[in-house]
Amino acid sequence: MTPLEHPLLNLDPRSQWALLAVLVALMMLTRGQHFASLDALPSASWAVFFLAGVLVRPLWAFPALFGLALGLDAAAIGWAGVSDHCFTPAYAALVPAYGSLWLAGQWYARQHRDHLASLLPLALSAGSGALVCYLFSGGGFYFFSGREAAPSLSGFVPRVVEYLPRYVSSLSLYVGVAALVYALQLRLRPANTEASHP
């Protein structure tokens, strides 16, 4: 595998570990209703998978993050008394759902340039990843969980309209914050370089 051209894709292993640790902490603090949940913050799970796709190169990070999400959900159900309503065979649909966000993040990473014009591919990749993710996650639950008496396409479409905007807004919040942090460190980088070379 040849090195990727842009510095965003060539983060050293130490930086990738640090970013992965931040993403893990963010998921642990915001996912579901378990003991560590910050109720004031929306779930960052979709953003974690998208941003991991952008920033973390090792492929093992995806199954590790999925295992974390599964473990948090199981702990919430087993120890925190959260309802197991969503824990059905359709839960398996979260693998391609989160995988679509991961792949959308990887696609964006290859389009990224340190320029304002990168906001367009960022929005396109996050938006399309979110749509595909919801079709797998929401559609998987609606059609295969056994919780709906007579699932139909006409019954699913209103759910997309109702729930997708909420998920997209949460994803946009976290990805927007990450983009601002990245832009800020770009602005500060030349000052740091000049300060270290008098």
Order of alpha helices (4+ residues) and beta strands (2+ residues): alpha-alpha-alpha-alpha-alpha-alpha
